[in-house]
Amino acid sequence: MQPEARLGTVKLVGAGPGAADLLTLRAARAIGSAQALLYDALISEEVLALAPAACLKIQTGKRAGRTSMKQETINRLMLRLARRGIDVVRLKGGDPSIFGRVGEEQAFLNSHGVSTEIVPGVTAASAAAAQFGFPLTHRGESRRLLICTATAAGGGLVEVGRKSLGADTTLALYMARDQVRDAADQLMSEGWLGCTPAIAVENAGHSAARGVAGTLETLAQALDVAKPTGPVVILIGEVTARASIASFADVSPARALS
């Protein structure tokens, strides 16, 4: 009797914000032993270089507003590779459990008998706060952190019921680069003060990161001047006033670092 063919495994790995030295050891080991690597568009070359020379590398896209591989196609590709006995690493920016569709991919693979493992990574809010020198929570200023997406599947602004949040909240908005003005207007209509400190960080965790800081009322204007093209995370709350950012005379009282 012929032995049953071995199924490959799939590791759903967070690559963190981009720099290879911000990978977890577990993530680096997973990449270093991968037989196939399916990676998102924002994964840096220094992270990809950790994969073995013989590793099959497939870029899956996943950039907002740009043509990318459909989720169904990615799911089927991982399944096909695993059925061939190949150990796959599905490499995602940041942490795969934060807006990374890891639940969808895990459920699909598990339903077809493929074993999966989730490997966490540093998320953009943590990378931004560390890079620009401020805490996400701070005694007397912020006792909770809310991470949410600003953009719905159709491109519109997401309503997440922010009315119940107090001034002791740090709000992190992901996928918010093109929604800053609408998000700020919504928050102010719900009682948030326009003078609440806020910061937008482009390419958090990269050496080329930029921070643009101001207030809830002025941040959209500051970003109009800065014209970011990379991924942006918006952080709103008193703790962001602690960010270390040089003065930016063009947009007062906002501040920016390039």
PyMOL commands that set and color helices and strands:
alter all, ss='L'
color gray80, all
select helices_A, chain A and resi 20-22+25-32+45-48+71-83+102-111+124-131+162-164+180-189+219-226+238-242
alter helices_A, ss='H'
color red, helices_A
select strands_A, chain A and resi 10-14+36-40+56-61+88-92+116-119+144-149+169-174+197-202+210-215+232-236+255-257
alter strands_A, ss='S'
color yellow, strands_A
deselect
rebuild
show_as cartoon
